[in-house]
């Protein structure tokens, strides 16, 4: 037999079903380094002296948080980022 031991220091809780999951609420407001939230379709911005490797994590976070698509290209010694469909 499998005996289940419940620590007596832990208060008893009731298991419930049919309770709807509430929406997730962010604990903090995001401070954006780049203007992703303000961008309209076709808008772009350029950052000098940066690589796509450095910009990629910023784009990934913006895509996930804003549910929008962005792409980037190396131009000279910097990166241009576009909002795309």
Order of alpha helices (4+ residues) and beta strands (2+ residues): beta-alpha-beta-beta
